[in-house]
Amino acid sequence: MSTHAKRERLLLADLLEAAGPEAPTLCEGWRTRDLAAHVVVRERRPDAAAGSLVPMLKDRQDRVQAEFADKPYEELIKLIRTGPPRLSPFTIKQVDEGANVVEFYVHTEDVRRAQPDWSARELDPVFADALWSRLERSARLLGRKLPVGLVLRRPNGQTAVAHRGTPVVTVCGEPGELTMYLYGRQASAKVEIDGEPEAIERLSETKQLGL
Protein backbone atom coordinates (compact mmCIF):
# COMPACT_ATOMS: atom_id res chain seq x y z
CA MET A 1 0.00 0.00 0.00
CA SER A 2 1.31 3.43 -0.93
CA THR A 3 2.09 5.70 1.99
CA HIS A 4 1.09 9.35 2.16
CA ALA A 5 4.72 10.43 1.81
CA LYS A 6 5.30 8.24 -1.24
CA ARG A 7 2.13 9.49 -2.91
CA GLU A 8 3.03 13.13 -2.32
CA ARG A 9 6.61 12.49 -3.49
CA LEU A 10 5.40 11.14 -6.84
CA LEU A 11 2.86 13.94 -7.21
CA LEU A 12 5.56 16.53 -6.52
CA ALA A 13 7.86 14.93 -9.10
CA ASP A 14 5.06 14.91 -11.69
CA LEU A 15 4.24 18.57 -11.06
CA LEU A 16 7.88 19.65 -11.21
CA GLU A 17 8.34 17.75 -14.45
CA ALA A 18 5.21 19.24 -16.02
CA ALA A 19 6.07 22.78 -14.90
CA GLY A 20 9.63 22.74 -16.25
CA PRO A 21 12.76 24.07 -14.55
CA GLU A 22 11.99 27.80 -14.60
CA ALA A 23 8.42 27.91 -13.31
CA PRO A 24 7.62 30.04 -10.23
CA THR A 25 7.00 28.57 -6.77
CA LEU A 26 5.71 29.96 -3.50
CA CYS A 27 9.23 29.73 -2.05
CA GLU A 28 10.65 33.23 -2.25
CA GLY A 29 13.51 33.44 -4.74
CA TRP A 30 13.13 29.83 -5.90
CA ARG A 31 12.11 28.55 -9.30
CA THR A 32 11.11 24.91 -9.74
CA ARG A 33 14.75 23.98 -10.41
CA ASP A 34 15.77 25.37 -7.01
CA LEU A 35 12.94 23.59 -5.24
CA ALA A 36 13.86 20.28 -6.88
CA ALA A 37 17.48 20.76 -5.83
CA HIS A 38 16.39 21.47 -2.25
CA VAL A 39 14.40 18.23 -2.07
CA VAL A 40 17.30 16.17 -3.44
CA VAL A 41 19.91 17.76 -1.15
CA ARG A 42 17.69 17.23 1.89
CA GLU A 43 17.52 13.48 1.18
CA ARG A 44 20.95 12.80 -0.26
CA ARG A 45 23.29 15.29 1.38
CA PRO A 46 22.51 15.43 5.11
CA ASP A 47 25.90 17.10 5.67
CA ALA A 48 24.62 20.08 3.69
CA ALA A 49 20.93 19.88 4.60
CA ALA A 50 21.88 20.50 8.23
CA GLY A 51 22.27 24.16 7.26
CA SER A 52 18.50 24.50 7.70
CA LEU A 53 19.00 23.95 11.43
CA VAL A 54 22.58 25.11 12.06
CA PRO A 55 23.22 28.72 10.96
CA MET A 56 26.98 28.25 10.66
CA LEU A 57 26.37 25.56 8.00
CA LYS A 58 23.99 27.67 5.93
CA ASP A 59 26.65 28.81 3.45
CA ARG A 60 27.63 25.20 2.79
CA GLN A 61 24.01 24.26 2.27
CA ASP A 62 23.51 27.09 -0.21
CA ARG A 63 26.66 26.12 -2.11
CA VAL A 64 25.76 22.44 -2.38
CA GLN A 65 22.17 23.24 -3.34
CA ALA A 66 23.40 25.58 -6.08
CA GLU A 67 25.62 22.77 -7.39
CA PHE A 68 22.64 20.43 -7.57
CA ALA A 69 20.50 23.10 -9.21
CA ASP A 70 23.07 23.21 -12.02
CA LYS A 71 22.53 19.52 -12.76
CA PRO A 72 20.22 18.51 -15.62
CA TYR A 73 16.66 19.09 -14.46
CA GLU A 74 15.59 15.63 -15.65
CA GLU A 75 18.21 14.12 -13.35
CA LEU A 76 16.80 15.97 -10.34
CA ILE A 77 13.28 14.77 -11.11
CA LYS A 78 14.53 11.20 -11.41
CA LEU A 79 16.31 11.42 -8.05
CA ILE A 80 13.13 12.69 -6.40
CA ARG A 81 11.07 9.86 -7.89
CA THR A 82 13.71 7.26 -6.99
CA GLY A 83 13.74 8.35 -3.39
CA PRO A 84 16.53 8.37 -0.83
CA PRO A 85 19.69 6.26 -1.17
CA ARG A 86 19.65 2.74 0.26
CA LEU A 87 21.32 3.54 3.60
CA SER A 88 19.30 6.68 4.29
CA PRO A 89 16.99 6.66 7.33
CA PHE A 90 14.30 7.99 4.98
CA THR A 91 14.04 4.47 3.52
CA ILE A 92 12.37 3.38 6.77
CA LYS A 93 8.62 3.76 6.31
CA GLN A 94 7.99 5.29 9.73
CA VAL A 95 10.79 7.84 9.29
CA ASP A 96 9.64 8.66 5.76
CA GLU A 97 6.07 9.25 6.92
CA GLY A 98 7.15 11.26 9.95
CA ALA A 99 9.60 13.50 8.12
CA ASN A 100 8.20 13.79 4.62
CA VAL A 101 4.40 13.91 4.62
CA VAL A 102 4.26 17.62 5.40
CA GLU A 103 7.47 18.38 3.49
CA PHE A 104 6.18 16.92 0.24
CA TYR A 105 2.63 18.18 0.68
CA VAL A 106 3.74 21.77 1.22
CA HIS A 107 6.24 21.71 -1.63
CA THR A 108 3.67 20.14 -3.94
CA GLU A 109 1.37 23.04 -3.12
CA ASP A 110 4.29 25.45 -3.58
CA VAL A 111 4.35 24.40 -7.22
CA ARG A 112 0.57 24.17 -7.72
CA ARG A 113 -0.37 27.45 -6.05
CA ALA A 114 2.24 29.50 -7.86
CA GLN A 115 0.27 28.97 -11.06
CA PRO A 116 -2.40 31.57 -11.90
CA ASP A 117 -5.17 29.01 -12.52
CA TRP A 118 -4.66 26.81 -9.46
CA SER A 119 -7.58 25.41 -7.51
CA ALA A 120 -7.70 23.81 -4.09
CA ARG A 121 -7.24 20.05 -3.85
CA GLU A 122 -9.89 18.01 -2.10
CA LEU A 123 -7.90 15.82 0.27
CA ASP A 124 -9.19 12.42 1.26
CA PRO A 125 -10.24 12.24 4.94
CA VAL A 126 -7.43 9.88 5.96
CA PHE A 127 -4.76 12.17 4.52
CA ALA A 128 -6.44 15.23 6.05
CA ASP A 129 -6.35 13.51 9.45
CA ALA A 130 -2.67 12.68 8.93
CA LEU A 131 -1.87 16.34 8.28
CA TRP A 132 -3.93 17.39 11.30
CA SER A 133 -2.10 14.91 13.52
CA ARG A 134 1.21 16.46 12.50
CA LEU A 135 -0.12 19.97 13.07
CA GLU A 136 -1.14 19.00 16.59
CA ARG A 137 2.42 17.86 17.28
CA SER A 138 4.28 20.72 15.58
CA ALA A 139 2.01 23.75 16.09
CA ARG A 140 3.65 24.99 19.29
CA LEU A 141 7.14 24.71 17.87
CA LEU A 142 6.14 26.59 14.72
CA GLY A 143 4.22 29.23 16.63
CA ARG A 144 6.57 29.73 19.58
CA LYS A 145 7.71 33.22 18.54
CA LEU A 146 4.32 34.64 17.57
CA PRO A 147 3.36 38.00 19.13
CA VAL A 148 -0.27 36.93 19.80
CA GLY A 149 -2.12 33.81 20.83
CA LEU A 150 -2.97 31.52 17.93
CA VAL A 151 -5.50 28.70 17.79
CA LEU A 152 -6.02 26.49 14.74
CA ARG A 153 -9.52 25.08 14.23
CA ARG A 154 -10.87 22.46 11.84
CA PRO A 155 -14.43 22.65 10.50
CA ASN A 156 -15.29 19.69 12.76
CA GLY A 157 -14.38 21.75 15.83
CA GLN A 158 -11.01 20.16 16.66
CA THR A 159 -8.46 22.72 17.80
CA ALA A 160 -4.72 22.97 18.24
CA VAL A 161 -2.95 25.73 20.14
CA ALA A 162 0.03 27.14 18.25
CA HIS A 163 0.81 29.84 20.80
CA ARG A 164 -0.61 30.64 24.21
CA GLY A 165 -1.12 34.35 24.77
CA THR A 166 -3.50 37.24 24.46
CA PRO A 167 -5.13 38.57 22.44
CA VAL A 168 -6.05 35.35 20.66
CA VAL A 169 -6.46 34.90 16.90
CA THR A 170 -8.31 31.82 15.63
CA VAL A 171 -7.56 30.51 12.16
CA CYS A 172 -10.21 28.15 10.78
CA GLY A 173 -9.83 25.83 7.81
CA GLU A 174 -9.23 22.32 6.54
CA PRO A 175 -6.01 20.65 7.74
CA GLY A 176 -4.26 21.14 4.40
CA GLU A 177 -5.01 24.85 4.41
CA LEU A 178 -4.00 25.25 8.05
CA THR A 179 -0.75 23.49 7.22
CA MET A 180 -0.03 25.95 4.43
CA TYR A 181 -0.89 28.84 6.73
CA LEU A 182 1.34 27.76 9.60
CA TYR A 183 4.24 26.94 7.27
CA GLY A 184 4.45 30.50 6.01
CA ARG A 185 2.16 30.32 2.96
CA GLN A 186 -0.52 32.56 4.48
CA ALA A 187 -1.31 34.38 1.23
CA SER A 188 -2.40 31.18 -0.52
CA ALA A 189 -4.12 29.46 2.41
CA LYS A 190 -7.90 29.28 2.18
CA VAL A 191 -8.73 30.00 5.81
CA GLU A 192 -10.98 32.25 7.87
CA ILE A 193 -9.36 34.40 10.54
CA ASP A 194 -11.17 35.61 13.63
CA GLY A 195 -9.90 37.98 16.32
CA GLU A 196 -9.32 41.59 17.19
CA PRO A 197 -8.28 43.60 14.10
CA GLU A 198 -5.05 44.78 15.75
CA ALA A 199 -4.11 41.24 16.73
CA ILE A 200 -4.81 39.95 13.22
CA GLU A 201 -2.63 42.72 11.78
CA ARG A 202 0.24 41.89 14.15
CA LEU A 203 -0.03 38.24 13.17
CA SER A 204 -0.04 39.07 9.45
CA GLU A 205 3.17 41.07 9.85
CA THR A 206 4.99 38.16 11.49
CA LYS A 207 7.19 35.92 9.38
CA GLN A 208 6.30 32.45 10.57
CA LEU A 209 8.47 29.39 10.42
CA GLY A 210 8.34 27.56 7.10
CA LEU A 211 10.06 24.79 5.17
C-alpha positions as a Markdown table, in Angstrom:
| # | Residue | x | y | z |
|---|---|---|---|---|
| 1 | Met | 0.0 | 0.0 | 0.0 |
| 2 | Ser | 1.3 | 3.4 | -0.9 |
| 3 | Thr | 2.1 | 5.7 | 2.0 |
| 4 | His | 1.1 | 9.4 | 2.2 |
| 5 | Ala | 4.7 | 10.4 | 1.8 |
| 6 | Lys | 5.3 | 8.2 | -1.2 |
| 7 | Arg | 2.1 | 9.5 | -2.9 |
| 8 | Glu | 3.0 | 13.1 | -2.3 |
| 9 | Arg | 6.6 | 12.5 | -3.5 |
| 10 | Leu | 5.4 | 11.1 | -6.8 |
| 11 | Leu | 2.9 | 13.9 | -7.2 |
| 12 | Leu | 5.6 | 16.5 | -6.5 |
| 13 | Ala | 7.9 | 14.9 | -9.1 |
| 14 | Asp | 5.1 | 14.9 | -11.7 |
| 15 | Leu | 4.2 | 18.6 | -11.1 |
| 16 | Leu | 7.9 | 19.6 | -11.2 |
| 17 | Glu | 8.3 | 17.7 | -14.5 |
| 18 | Ala | 5.2 | 19.2 | -16.0 |
| 19 | Ala | 6.1 | 22.8 | -14.9 |
| 20 | Gly | 9.6 | 22.7 | -16.3 |
| 21 | Pro | 12.8 | 24.1 | -14.5 |
| 22 | Glu | 12.0 | 27.8 | -14.6 |
| 23 | Ala | 8.4 | 27.9 | -13.3 |
| 24 | Pro | 7.6 | 30.0 | -10.2 |
| 25 | Thr | 7.0 | 28.6 | -6.8 |
| 26 | Leu | 5.7 | 30.0 | -3.5 |
| 27 | Cys | 9.2 | 29.7 | -2.0 |
| 28 | Glu | 10.7 | 33.2 | -2.2 |
| 29 | Gly | 13.5 | 33.4 | -4.7 |
| 30 | Trp | 13.1 | 29.8 | -5.9 |
| 31 | Arg | 12.1 | 28.6 | -9.3 |
| 32 | Thr | 11.1 | 24.9 | -9.7 |
| 33 | Arg | 14.7 | 24.0 | -10.4 |
| 34 | Asp | 15.8 | 25.4 | -7.0 |
| 35 | Leu | 12.9 | 23.6 | -5.2 |
| 36 | Ala | 13.9 | 20.3 | -6.9 |
| 37 | Ala | 17.5 | 20.8 | -5.8 |
| 38 | His | 16.4 | 21.5 | -2.3 |
| 39 | Val | 14.4 | 18.2 | -2.1 |
| 40 | Val | 17.3 | 16.2 | -3.4 |
| 41 | Val | 19.9 | 17.8 | -1.2 |
| 42 | Arg | 17.7 | 17.2 | 1.9 |
| 43 | Glu | 17.5 | 13.5 | 1.2 |
| 44 | Arg | 20.9 | 12.8 | -0.3 |
| 45 | Arg | 23.3 | 15.3 | 1.4 |
| 46 | Pro | 22.5 | 15.4 | 5.1 |
| 47 | Asp | 25.9 | 17.1 | 5.7 |
| 48 | Ala | 24.6 | 20.1 | 3.7 |
| 49 | Ala | 20.9 | 19.9 | 4.6 |
| 50 | Ala | 21.9 | 20.5 | 8.2 |
| 51 | Gly | 22.3 | 24.2 | 7.3 |
| 52 | Ser | 18.5 | 24.5 | 7.7 |
| 53 | Leu | 19.0 | 23.9 | 11.4 |
| 54 | Val | 22.6 | 25.1 | 12.1 |
| 55 | Pro | 23.2 | 28.7 | 11.0 |
| 56 | Met | 27.0 | 28.3 | 10.7 |
| 57 | Leu | 26.4 | 25.6 | 8.0 |
| 58 | Lys | 24.0 | 27.7 | 5.9 |
| 59 | Asp | 26.7 | 28.8 | 3.4 |
| 60 | Arg | 27.6 | 25.2 | 2.8 |
| 61 | Gln | 24.0 | 24.3 | 2.3 |
| 62 | Asp | 23.5 | 27.1 | -0.2 |
| 63 | Arg | 26.7 | 26.1 | -2.1 |
| 64 | Val | 25.8 | 22.4 | -2.4 |
| 65 | Gln | 22.2 | 23.2 | -3.3 |
| 66 | Ala | 23.4 | 25.6 | -6.1 |
| 67 | Glu | 25.6 | 22.8 | -7.4 |
| 68 | Phe | 22.6 | 20.4 | -7.6 |
| 69 | Ala | 20.5 | 23.1 | -9.2 |
| 70 | Asp | 23.1 | 23.2 | -12.0 |
| 71 | Lys | 22.5 | 19.5 | -12.8 |
| 72 | Pro | 20.2 | 18.5 | -15.6 |
| 73 | Tyr | 16.7 | 19.1 | -14.5 |
| 74 | Glu | 15.6 | 15.6 | -15.6 |
| 75 | Glu | 18.2 | 14.1 | -13.3 |
| 76 | Leu | 16.8 | 16.0 | -10.3 |
| 77 | Ile | 13.3 | 14.8 | -11.1 |
| 78 | Lys | 14.5 | 11.2 | -11.4 |
| 79 | Leu | 16.3 | 11.4 | -8.1 |
| 80 | Ile | 13.1 | 12.7 | -6.4 |
| 81 | Arg | 11.1 | 9.9 | -7.9 |
| 82 | Thr | 13.7 | 7.3 | -7.0 |
| 83 | Gly | 13.7 | 8.3 | -3.4 |
| 84 | Pro | 16.5 | 8.4 | -0.8 |
| 85 | Pro | 19.7 | 6.3 | -1.2 |
| 86 | Arg | 19.7 | 2.7 | 0.3 |
| 87 | Leu | 21.3 | 3.5 | 3.6 |
| 88 | Ser | 19.3 | 6.7 | 4.3 |
| 89 | Pro | 17.0 | 6.7 | 7.3 |
| 90 | Phe | 14.3 | 8.0 | 5.0 |
| 91 | Thr | 14.0 | 4.5 | 3.5 |
| 92 | Ile | 12.4 | 3.4 | 6.8 |
| 93 | Lys | 8.6 | 3.8 | 6.3 |
| 94 | Gln | 8.0 | 5.3 | 9.7 |
| 95 | Val | 10.8 | 7.8 | 9.3 |
| 96 | Asp | 9.6 | 8.7 | 5.8 |
| 97 | Glu | 6.1 | 9.2 | 6.9 |
| 98 | Gly | 7.1 | 11.3 | 10.0 |
| 99 | Ala | 9.6 | 13.5 | 8.1 |
| 100 | Asn | 8.2 | 13.8 | 4.6 |
| 101 | Val | 4.4 | 13.9 | 4.6 |
| 102 | Val | 4.3 | 17.6 | 5.4 |
| 103 | Glu | 7.5 | 18.4 | 3.5 |
| 104 | Phe | 6.2 | 16.9 | 0.2 |
| 105 | Tyr | 2.6 | 18.2 | 0.7 |
| 106 | Val | 3.7 | 21.8 | 1.2 |
| 107 | His | 6.2 | 21.7 | -1.6 |
| 108 | Thr | 3.7 | 20.1 | -3.9 |
| 109 | Glu | 1.4 | 23.0 | -3.1 |
| 110 | Asp | 4.3 | 25.5 | -3.6 |
| 111 | Val | 4.3 | 24.4 | -7.2 |
| 112 | Arg | 0.6 | 24.2 | -7.7 |
| 113 | Arg | -0.4 | 27.5 | -6.0 |
| 114 | Ala | 2.2 | 29.5 | -7.9 |
| 115 | Gln | 0.3 | 29.0 | -11.1 |
| 116 | Pro | -2.4 | 31.6 | -11.9 |
| 117 | Asp | -5.2 | 29.0 | -12.5 |
| 118 | Trp | -4.7 | 26.8 | -9.5 |
| 119 | Ser | -7.6 | 25.4 | -7.5 |
| 120 | Ala | -7.7 | 23.8 | -4.1 |
| 121 | Arg | -7.2 | 20.1 | -3.8 |
| 122 | Glu | -9.9 | 18.0 | -2.1 |
| 123 | Leu | -7.9 | 15.8 | 0.3 |
| 124 | Asp | -9.2 | 12.4 | 1.3 |
| 125 | Pro | -10.2 | 12.2 | 4.9 |
| 126 | Val | -7.4 | 9.9 | 6.0 |
| 127 | Phe | -4.8 | 12.2 | 4.5 |
| 128 | Ala | -6.4 | 15.2 | 6.1 |
| 129 | Asp | -6.3 | 13.5 | 9.4 |
| 130 | Ala | -2.7 | 12.7 | 8.9 |
| 131 | Leu | -1.9 | 16.3 | 8.3 |
| 132 | Trp | -3.9 | 17.4 | 11.3 |
| 133 | Ser | -2.1 | 14.9 | 13.5 |
| 134 | Arg | 1.2 | 16.5 | 12.5 |
| 135 | Leu | -0.1 | 20.0 | 13.1 |
| 136 | Glu | -1.1 | 19.0 | 16.6 |
| 137 | Arg | 2.4 | 17.9 | 17.3 |
| 138 | Ser | 4.3 | 20.7 | 15.6 |
| 139 | Ala | 2.0 | 23.7 | 16.1 |
| 140 | Arg | 3.7 | 25.0 | 19.3 |
| 141 | Leu | 7.1 | 24.7 | 17.9 |
| 142 | Leu | 6.1 | 26.6 | 14.7 |
| 143 | Gly | 4.2 | 29.2 | 16.6 |
| 144 | Arg | 6.6 | 29.7 | 19.6 |
| 145 | Lys | 7.7 | 33.2 | 18.5 |
| 146 | Leu | 4.3 | 34.6 | 17.6 |
| 147 | Pro | 3.4 | 38.0 | 19.1 |
| 148 | Val | -0.3 | 36.9 | 19.8 |
| 149 | Gly | -2.1 | 33.8 | 20.8 |
| 150 | Leu | -3.0 | 31.5 | 17.9 |
| 151 | Val | -5.5 | 28.7 | 17.8 |
| 152 | Leu | -6.0 | 26.5 | 14.7 |
| 153 | Arg | -9.5 | 25.1 | 14.2 |
| 154 | Arg | -10.9 | 22.5 | 11.8 |
| 155 | Pro | -14.4 | 22.7 | 10.5 |
| 156 | Asn | -15.3 | 19.7 | 12.8 |
| 157 | Gly | -14.4 | 21.7 | 15.8 |
| 158 | Gln | -11.0 | 20.2 | 16.7 |
| 159 | Thr | -8.5 | 22.7 | 17.8 |
| 160 | Ala | -4.7 | 23.0 | 18.2 |
| 161 | Val | -3.0 | 25.7 | 20.1 |
| 162 | Ala | 0.0 | 27.1 | 18.2 |
| 163 | His | 0.8 | 29.8 | 20.8 |
| 164 | Arg | -0.6 | 30.6 | 24.2 |
| 165 | Gly | -1.1 | 34.3 | 24.8 |
| 166 | Thr | -3.5 | 37.2 | 24.5 |
| 167 | Pro | -5.1 | 38.6 | 22.4 |
| 168 | Val | -6.1 | 35.3 | 20.7 |
| 169 | Val | -6.5 | 34.9 | 16.9 |
| 170 | Thr | -8.3 | 31.8 | 15.6 |
| 171 | Val | -7.6 | 30.5 | 12.2 |
| 172 | Cys | -10.2 | 28.2 | 10.8 |
| 173 | Gly | -9.8 | 25.8 | 7.8 |
| 174 | Glu | -9.2 | 22.3 | 6.5 |
| 175 | Pro | -6.0 | 20.6 | 7.7 |
| 176 | Gly | -4.3 | 21.1 | 4.4 |
| 177 | Glu | -5.0 | 24.8 | 4.4 |
| 178 | Leu | -4.0 | 25.2 | 8.1 |
| 179 | Thr | -0.8 | 23.5 | 7.2 |
| 180 | Met | 0.0 | 25.9 | 4.4 |
| 181 | Tyr | -0.9 | 28.8 | 6.7 |
| 182 | Leu | 1.3 | 27.8 | 9.6 |
| 183 | Tyr | 4.2 | 26.9 | 7.3 |
| 184 | Gly | 4.5 | 30.5 | 6.0 |
| 185 | Arg | 2.2 | 30.3 | 3.0 |
| 186 | Gln | -0.5 | 32.6 | 4.5 |
| 187 | Ala | -1.3 | 34.4 | 1.2 |
| 188 | Ser | -2.4 | 31.2 | -0.5 |
| 189 | Ala | -4.1 | 29.5 | 2.4 |
| 190 | Lys | -7.9 | 29.3 | 2.2 |
| 191 | Val | -8.7 | 30.0 | 5.8 |
| 192 | Glu | -11.0 | 32.2 | 7.9 |
| 193 | Ile | -9.4 | 34.4 | 10.5 |
| 194 | Asp | -11.2 | 35.6 | 13.6 |
| 195 | Gly | -9.9 | 38.0 | 16.3 |
| 196 | Glu | -9.3 | 41.6 | 17.2 |
| 197 | Pro | -8.3 | 43.6 | 14.1 |
| 198 | Glu | -5.0 | 44.8 | 15.7 |
| 199 | Ala | -4.1 | 41.2 | 16.7 |
| 200 | Ile | -4.8 | 39.9 | 13.2 |
| 201 | Glu | -2.6 | 42.7 | 11.8 |
| 202 | Arg | 0.2 | 41.9 | 14.2 |
| 203 | Leu | 0.0 | 38.2 | 13.2 |
| 204 | Ser | 0.0 | 39.1 | 9.5 |
| 205 | Glu | 3.2 | 41.1 | 9.8 |
| 206 | Thr | 5.0 | 38.2 | 11.5 |
| 207 | Lys | 7.2 | 35.9 | 9.4 |
| 208 | Gln | 6.3 | 32.5 | 10.6 |
| 209 | Leu | 8.5 | 29.4 | 10.4 |
| 210 | Gly | 8.3 | 27.6 | 7.1 |
| 211 | Leu | 10.1 | 24.8 | 5.2 |
